[in-house]
Amino acid sequence: MEKEKIRIDKYLWAIRLFKTRSQAADACDKSKVKLNGDNVKASKNVNVGDEYEVKTEVKRWVIKVVGLLDHRVQYSEAITYYSDITPADELDRIQFQAATFNTGKRMSKQGRPTKKDKREIDGFMDF
């Protein structure tokens, strides 16, 4: 179902860039959504062909509006309403971060002490 006028916060929520509509509106208020380099208010109407730069917690998106969507649908259907034109250098940065920071393993000799370290510390303090 396509409508003539859709707010940018509702559109970003519907295409699943944000989990909630209020998060999308907050992003607009905090200048994280731009159209042609200008900040966009949450009430701005979306038009087919617009290119938006959207900064989420994870990634800086550059999207082009292909179709208007006013309600939340499955991800597989939602991605047909925009085209992702994010620059390749941004995608490379995300791949690098994923490879280095999200391994799930603790660096050796850094961070919280192990049980063995705690026992040695406790033994050291008891004269």
N, CA and C atoms as an extended XYZ file, in Angstrom:
381
Properties=species:S:1:pos:R:3:atomname:S:1:resname:S:1:resid:I:1 pbc="F F F"
N         0.844       -1.189        0.000 N   MET     1
C         0.000        0.000        0.000 CA  MET     1
C         0.882        1.243        0.000 C   MET     1
N         0.781        2.075       -1.016 N   GLU     2
C         1.577        3.288       -1.111 CA  GLU     2
C         0.700        4.511       -0.873 C   GLU     2
N         1.261        5.475       -0.172 N   LYS     3
C         0.554        6.721        0.106 CA  LYS     3
C         1.334        7.872       -0.503 C   LYS     3
N         0.667        9.002       -0.609 N   GLU     4
C         1.295       10.179       -1.205 CA  GLU     4
C         2.331       10.815       -0.280 C   GLU     4
N         1.976       10.966        1.004 N   LYS     5
C         2.854       11.658        1.942 CA  LYS     5
C         3.225       10.717        3.083 C   LYS     5
N         4.537       10.543        3.260 N   ILE     6
C         5.044        9.726        4.357 CA  ILE     6
C         6.166       10.504        5.034 C   ILE     6
N         6.116       10.546        6.361 N   ARG     7
C         7.153       11.226        7.140 CA  ARG     7
C         8.447       10.413        7.103 C   ARG     7
N         9.582       11.109        7.183 N   ILE     8
C        10.874       10.433        7.114 CA  ILE     8
C        11.075        9.485        8.297 C   ILE     8
N        10.624        9.857        9.494 N   ASP     9
C        10.807        8.963       10.640 CA  ASP     9
C        10.018        7.669       10.457 C   ASP     9
N         8.816        7.782        9.924 N   LYS    10
C         7.989        6.595        9.689 CA  LYS    10
C         8.597        5.732        8.585 C   LYS    10
N         9.133        6.364        7.557 N   TYR    11
C         9.746        5.634        6.449 CA  TYR    11
C        10.982        4.860        6.916 C   TYR    11
N        11.866        5.510        7.694 N   LEU    12
C        13.080        4.856        8.176 CA  LEU    12
C        12.744        3.680        9.091 C   LEU    12
N        11.681        3.814        9.863 N   TRP    13
C        11.213        2.722       10.717 CA  TRP    13
C        10.646        1.587        9.861 C   TRP    13
N         9.878        1.942        8.835 N   ALA    14
C         9.228        0.936        7.996 CA  ALA    14
C        10.247        0.119        7.192 C   ALA    14
N        11.340        0.754        6.734 N   ILE    15
C        12.338        0.003        5.961 CA  ILE    15
C        13.368       -0.658        6.868 C   ILE    15
N        13.149       -0.585        8.165 N   ARG    16
C        13.922       -1.310        9.175 CA  ARG    16
C        15.349       -0.806        9.375 C   ARG    16
N        15.575        0.487        9.226 N   LEU    17
C        16.873        1.038        9.614 CA  LEU    17
C        16.910        1.297       11.114 C   LEU    17
N        15.730        1.495       11.717 N   PHE    18
C        15.614        1.695       13.162 CA  PHE    18
C        14.575        0.732       13.712 C   PHE    18
N        14.778        0.293       14.973 N   LYS    19
C        13.857       -0.658       15.591 CA  LYS    19
C        12.517       -0.023       15.927 C   LYS    19
N        12.538        1.234       16.368 N   THR    20
C        11.293        1.904       16.724 CA  THR    20
C        11.188        3.229       15.985 C   THR    20
N         9.977        3.708       15.878 N   ARG    21
C         9.767        4.992       15.203 CA  ARG    21
C        10.341        6.127       16.038 C   ARG    21
N        10.281        5.989       17.363 N   SER    22
C        10.834        7.046       18.212 CA  SER    22
C        12.358        7.127       18.064 C   SER    22
N        13.029        6.001       17.838 N   GLN    23
C        14.470        6.048       17.578 CA  GLN    23
C        14.755        6.777       16.273 C   GLN    23
N        13.925        6.551       15.275 N   ALA    24
C        14.088        7.243       13.998 CA  ALA    24
C        13.867        8.745       14.174 C   ALA    24
N        12.859        9.130       14.957 N   ALA    25
C        12.588       10.548       15.202 CA  ALA    25
C        13.737       11.184       15.989 C   ALA    25
N        14.292       10.456       16.969 N   ASP    26
C        15.428       10.966       17.739 CA  ASP    26
C        16.643       11.185       16.840 C   ASP    26
N        16.860       10.268       15.905 N   ALA    27
C        17.979       10.419       14.972 CA  ALA    27
C        17.808       11.689       14.145 C   ALA    27
N        16.577       11.975       13.726 N   CYS    28
C        16.312       13.207       12.972 CA  CYS    28
C        16.578       14.433       13.844 C   CYS    28
N        16.143       14.384       15.094 N   ASP    29
C        16.335       15.512       16.011 CA  ASP    29
C        17.813       15.748       16.321 C   ASP    29
N        18.597       14.679       16.323 N   LYS    30
C        20.018       14.783       16.661 CA  LYS    30
C        20.899       14.962       15.422 C   LYS    30
N        20.305       15.357       14.313 N   SER    31
C        21.022       15.664       13.059 CA  SER    31
C        21.755       14.459       12.490 C   SER    31
N        21.183       13.276       12.618 N   LYS    32
C        21.814       12.077       12.073 CA  LYS    32
C        21.175       11.635       10.763 C   LYS    32
N        20.196       12.408       10.290 N   VAL    33
C        19.560       12.137        9.006 CA  VAL    33
C        19.703       13.397        8.158 C   VAL    33
N        20.276       13.241        6.965 N   LYS    34
C        20.528       14.408        6.110 CA  LYS    34
C        20.032       14.139        4.692 C   LYS    34
N        19.521       15.186        4.081 N   LEU    35
C        19.115       15.173        2.679 CA  LEU    35
C        19.933       16.249        1.982 C   LEU    35
N        20.777       15.858        1.039 N   ASN    36
C        21.662       16.788        0.328 CA  ASN    36
C        22.535       17.592        1.288 C   ASN    36
N        22.981       16.973        2.371 N   GLY    37
C        23.852       17.638        3.335 CA  GLY    37
C        23.136       18.488        4.360 C   GLY    37
N        21.825       18.641        4.239 N   ASP    38
C        21.056       19.441        5.194 CA  ASP    38
C        20.341       18.525        6.175 C   ASP    38
N        20.279       18.961        7.433 N   ASN    39
C        19.568       18.187        8.451 CA  ASN    39
C        18.087       18.119        8.113 C   ASN    39
N        17.458       17.009        8.484 N   VAL    40
C        16.060       16.771        8.168 CA  VAL    40
C        15.271       16.622        9.455 C   VAL    40
N        14.117       17.278        9.513 N   LYS    41
C        13.226       17.095       10.658 CA  LYS    41
C        12.425       15.816       10.466 C   LYS    41
N        11.927       15.253       11.558 N   ALA    42
C        11.186       13.992       11.509 CA  ALA    42
C         9.907       14.120       10.689 C   ALA    42
N         9.368       15.319       10.576 N   SER    43
C         8.102       15.515        9.861 CA  SER    43
C         8.282       15.725        8.354 C   SER    43
N         9.517       15.725        7.870 N   LYS    44
C         9.783       15.931        6.440 CA  LYS    44
C         9.164       14.810        5.620 C   LYS    44
N         8.511       15.175        4.519 N   ASN    45
C         7.908       14.172        3.639 CA  ASN    45
C         8.966       13.554        2.732 C   ASN    45
N         8.825       12.260        2.508 N   VAL    46
C         9.759       11.505        1.672 CA  VAL    46
C         9.224       11.468        0.249 C   VAL    46
N        10.106       11.629       -0.733 N   ASN    47
C         9.741       11.525       -2.141 CA  ASN    47
C        10.603       10.458       -2.808 C   ASN    47
N        10.052        9.792       -3.797 N   VAL    48
C        10.824        8.798       -4.541 CA  VAL    48
C        11.963        9.510       -5.258 C   VAL    48
N        13.178        8.942       -5.142 N   GLY    49
C        14.356        9.536       -5.767 CA  GLY    49
C        15.228       10.314       -4.803 C   GLY    49
N        14.726       10.618       -3.598 N   ASP    50
C        15.540       11.322       -2.600 CA  ASP    50
C        16.689       10.437       -2.144 C   ASP    50
N        17.839       11.062       -1.844 N   GLU    51
C        18.979       10.338       -1.294 CA  GLU    51
C        19.256       10.868        0.105 C   GLU    51
N        19.211        9.973        1.078 N   TYR    52
C        19.408       10.337        2.478 CA  TYR    52
C        20.679        9.712        3.014 C   TYR    52
N        21.350       10.470        3.879 N   GLU    53
C        22.490        9.934        4.632 CA  GLU    53
C        22.008        9.735        6.055 C   GLU    53
N        22.064        8.508        6.525 N   VAL    54
C        21.517        8.154        7.838 CA  VAL    54
C        22.612        7.516        8.671 C   VAL    54
N        22.848        8.056        9.867 N   LYS    55
C        23.837        7.477       10.775 CA  LYS    55
C        23.107        6.705       11.867 C   LYS    55
N        23.335        5.398       11.901 N   THR    56
C        22.791        4.562       12.965 CA  THR    56
C        23.937        4.227       13.913 C   THR    56
N        23.652        3.442       14.954 N   GLU    57
C        24.705        3.079       15.901 CA  GLU    57
C        25.781        2.242       15.221 C   GLU    57
N        25.384        1.458       14.242 N   VAL    58
C        26.296        0.506       13.622 CA  VAL    58
C        26.967        1.057       12.373 C   VAL    58
N        26.239        1.790       11.564 N   LYS    59
C        26.696        2.081       10.212 CA  LYS    59
C        26.208        3.444        9.741 C   LYS    59
N        26.941        4.034        8.794 N   ARG    60
C        26.491        5.246        8.122 CA  ARG    60
C        25.934        4.816        6.776 C   ARG    60
N        24.621        4.886        6.635 N   TRP    61
C        23.927        4.471        5.420 CA  TRP    61
C        23.807        5.639        4.460 C   TRP    61
N        23.854        5.362        3.177 N   VAL    62
C        23.434        6.304        2.143 CA  VAL    62
C        22.409        5.532        1.327 C   VAL    62
N        21.148        5.990        1.409 N   ILE    63
C        20.069        5.253        0.746 CA  ILE    63
C        19.360        6.142       -0.262 C   ILE    63
N        18.832        5.516       -1.291 N   LYS    64
C        18.020        6.207       -2.288 CA  LYS    64
C        16.625        5.607       -2.222 C   LYS    64
N        15.613        6.467       -2.099 N   VAL    65
C        14.234        6.021       -1.981 CA  VAL    65
C        13.754        5.514       -3.340 C   VAL    65
N        13.313        4.253       -3.369 N   VAL    66
C        12.818        3.646       -4.597 CA  VAL    66
C        11.295        3.574       -4.570 C   VAL    66
N        10.747        3.320       -3.385 N   GLY    67
C         9.298        3.252       -3.223 CA  GLY    67
C         8.910        3.741       -1.839 C   GLY    67
N         7.657        4.136       -1.690 N   LEU    68
C         7.182        4.641       -0.408 CA  LEU    68
C         6.513        3.519        0.379 C   LEU    68
N         6.847        3.435        1.659 N   LEU    69
C         6.325        2.392        2.532 CA  LEU    69
C         5.909        3.036        3.838 C   LEU    69
N         4.650        2.820        4.246 N   ASP    70
C         4.152        3.492        5.451 CA  ASP    70
C         3.926        2.550        6.619 C   ASP    70
N         4.161        1.255        6.453 N   HIS    71
C         4.003        0.311        7.557 CA  HIS    71
C         5.150       -0.693        7.524 C   HIS    71
N         5.417       -1.288        8.663 N   ARG    72
C         6.549       -2.198        8.802 CA  ARG    72
C         6.217       -3.554        8.179 C   ARG    72
N         7.125       -4.051        7.358 N   VAL    73
C         6.945       -5.342        6.708 CA  VAL    73
C         8.204       -6.185        6.935 C   VAL    73
N         8.195       -7.409        6.416 N   GLN    74
C         9.359       -8.280        6.534 CA  GLN    74
C        10.590       -7.610        5.948 C   GLN    74
N        11.752       -7.974        6.470 N   TYR    75
C        13.005       -7.398        5.986 CA  TYR    75
C        13.179       -7.655        4.494 C   TYR    75
N        12.879       -8.882        4.059 N   SER    76
C        13.073       -9.234        2.649 CA  SER    76
C        12.221       -8.370        1.729 C   SER    76
N        11.068       -7.938        2.203 N   GLU    77
C        10.213       -7.058        1.398 CA  GLU    77
C        10.622       -5.590        1.566 C   GLU    77
N        11.050       -5.222        2.774 N   ALA    78
C        11.397       -3.827        3.070 CA  ALA    78
C        12.592       -3.344        2.253 C   ALA    78
N        13.547       -4.227        1.979 N   ILE    79
C        14.747       -3.787        1.256 CA  ILE    79
C        14.458       -3.460       -0.210 C   ILE    79
N        13.276       -3.806       -0.693 N   THR    80
C        12.934       -3.462       -2.078 CA  THR    80
C        12.467       -2.014       -2.213 C   THR    80
N        12.236       -1.319       -1.087 N   TYR    81
C        11.747        0.060       -1.118 CA  TYR    81
C        12.873        1.097       -1.074 C   TYR    81
N        14.121        0.643       -0.976 N   TYR    82
C        15.258        1.570       -1.029 CA  TYR    82
C        16.440        0.858       -1.664 C   TYR    82
N        17.375        1.645       -2.187 N   SER    83
C        18.619        1.054       -2.676 CA  SER    83
C        19.760        1.593       -1.829 C   SER    83
N        20.602        0.698       -1.393 N   ASP    84
C        21.732        1.034       -0.531 CA  ASP    84
C        22.888        1.490       -1.417 C   ASP    84
N        23.214        2.788       -1.366 N   ILE    85
C        24.312        3.326       -2.174 CA  ILE    85
C        25.443        3.805       -1.260 C   ILE    85
N        25.630        3.101       -0.145 N   THR    86
C        26.685        3.430        0.797 CA  THR    86
C        28.043        3.272        0.120 C   THR    86
N        28.952        4.251        0.295 N   PRO    87
C        30.271        4.157       -0.340 CA  PRO    87
C        31.039        2.916        0.113 C   PRO    87
N        31.901        2.418       -0.758 N   ALA    88
C        32.657        1.192       -0.478 CA  ALA    88
C        33.589        1.355        0.716 C   ALA    88
N        34.147        2.566        0.927 N   ASP    89
C        35.072        2.756        2.055 CA  ASP    89
C        34.360        2.586        3.388 C   ASP    89
N        33.097        2.973        3.475 N   GLU    90
C        32.321        2.777        4.698 CA  GLU    90
C        32.082        1.284        4.943 C   GLU    90
N        31.776        0.549        3.901 N   LEU    91
C        31.568       -0.892        4.035 CA  LEU    91
C        32.858       -1.587        4.458 C   LEU    91
N        33.998       -1.139        3.925 N   ASP    92
C        35.290       -1.707        4.323 CA  ASP    92
C        35.578       -1.433        5.788 C   ASP    92
N        35.230       -0.231        6.266 N   ARG    93
C        35.458        0.125        7.670 CA  ARG    93
C        34.649       -0.790        8.582 C   ARG    93
N        33.416       -1.072        8.204 N   ILE    94
C        32.567       -1.940        9.006 CA  ILE    94
C        33.127       -3.357        9.025 C   ILE    94
N        33.588       -3.857        7.881 N   GLN    95
C        34.178       -5.196        7.821 CA  GLN    95
C        35.412       -5.275        8.714 C   GLN    95
N        36.239       -4.218        8.696 N   PHE    96
C        37.443       -4.199        9.517 CA  PHE    96
C        37.077       -4.229       10.994 C   PHE    96
N        36.092       -3.422       11.398 N   GLN    97
C        35.669       -3.408       12.792 CA  GLN    97
C        35.145       -4.767       13.217 C   GLN    97
N        34.354       -5.380       12.367 N   ALA    98
C        33.792       -6.681       12.702 CA  ALA    98
C        34.897       -7.707       12.878 C   ALA    98
N        35.933       -7.625       12.066 N   ALA    99
C        37.018       -8.593       12.138 CA  ALA    99
C        37.880       -8.392       13.374 C   ALA    99
N        38.035       -7.143       13.841 N   THR   100
C        38.967       -6.895       14.933 CA  THR   100
C        38.314       -6.798       16.299 C   THR   100
N        37.134       -6.212       16.390 N   PHE   101
C        36.590       -5.907       17.704 CA  PHE   101
C        35.579       -6.915       18.226 C   PHE   101
N        34.890       -7.625       17.385 N   ASN   102
C        33.812       -8.482       17.847 CA  ASN   102
C        34.179       -9.956       17.825 C   ASN   102
N        35.393      -10.274       18.264 N   THR   103
C        35.804      -11.673       18.253 CA  THR   103
C        35.199      -12.437       19.415 C   THR   103
N        34.837      -11.732       20.489 N   GLY   104
C        34.257      -12.400       21.648 CA  GLY   104
C        35.306      -12.949       22.591 C   GLY   104
N        36.572      -12.761       22.273 N   LYS   105
C        37.639      -13.260       23.129 CA  LYS   105
C        38.326      -12.098       23.815 C   LYS   105
N        38.780      -12.344       25.041 N   ARG   106
C        39.474      -11.325       25.803 CA  ARG   106
C        40.945      -11.340       25.421 C   ARG   106
N        41.500      -10.148       25.248 N   MET   107
C        42.924      -10.051       24.950 CA  MET   107
C        43.711      -10.565       26.154 C   MET   107
N        44.770      -11.297       25.904 N   SER   108
C        45.584      -11.860       26.962 CA  SER   108
C        46.206      -10.755       27.812 C   SER   108
N        46.205      -10.950       29.101 N   LYS   109
C        46.818      -10.037       30.077 CA  LYS   109
C        46.135       -8.676       30.130 C   LYS   109
N        44.890       -8.579       29.682 N   GLN   110
C        44.152       -7.318       29.755 CA  GLN   110
C        42.770       -7.579       30.320 C   GLN   110
N        42.185       -6.562       30.932 N   GLY   111
C        40.822       -6.690       31.415 CA  GLY   111
C        40.768       -7.202       32.839 C   GLY   111
N        39.695       -7.862       33.164 N   ARG   112
C        39.469       -8.333       34.529 CA  ARG   112
C        40.407       -9.490       34.868 C   ARG   112
N        40.802       -9.572       36.152 N   PRO   113
C        41.668      -10.684       36.550 CA  PRO   113
C        40.900      -12.011       36.557 C   PRO   113
N        41.611      -13.082       36.287 N   THR   114
C        41.017      -14.410       36.326 CA  THR   114
C        40.919      -14.879       37.768 C   THR   114
N        40.311      -16.043       37.988 N   LYS   115
C        40.238      -16.597       39.345 CA  LYS   115
C        41.626      -16.835       39.907 C   LYS   115
N        42.513      -17.324       39.071 N   LYS   116
C        43.879      -17.589       39.509 CA  LYS   116
C        44.553      -16.284       39.933 C   LYS   116
N        44.368      -15.223       39.123 N   ASP   117
C        44.950      -13.917       39.466 CA  ASP   117
C        44.407      -13.418       40.795 C   ASP   117
N        43.087      -13.597       41.027 N   LYS   118
C        42.478      -13.142       42.278 CA  LYS   118
C        43.066      -13.880       43.473 C   LYS   118
N        43.264      -15.204       43.336 N   ARG   119
C        43.842      -15.987       44.427 CA  ARG   119
C        45.252      -15.516       44.739 C   ARG   119
N        46.035      -15.227       43.704 N   GLU   120
C        47.396      -14.757       43.916 CA  GLU   120
C        47.408      -13.378       44.582 C   GLU   120
N        46.460      -12.531       44.207 N   ILE   121
C        46.366      -11.191       44.816 CA  ILE   121
C        45.987      -11.330       46.281 C   ILE   121
N        44.986      -12.176       46.588 N   ASP   122
C        44.557      -12.381       47.973 CA  ASP   122
C        45.701      -12.957       48.805 C   ASP   122
N        46.458      -13.903       48.245 N   GLY   123
C        47.592      -14.497       48.959 CA  GLY   123
C        48.688      -13.484       49.191 C   GLY   123
N        48.878      -12.570       48.305 N   PHE   124
C        49.909      -11.555       48.440 CA  PHE   124
C        49.577      -10.590       49.572 C   PHE   124
N        48.299      -10.283       49.733 N   MET   125
C        47.884       -9.311       50.743 CA  MET   125
C        47.894       -9.906       52.149 C   MET   125
N        47.790      -11.241       52.269 N   ASP   126
C        47.816      -11.886       53.588 CA  ASP   126
C        49.256      -12.191       53.986 C   ASP   126
N        49.793      -11.446       54.931 N   PHE   127
C        51.185      -11.637       55.349 CA  PHE   127
C        51.266      -12.781       56.301 C   PHE   127
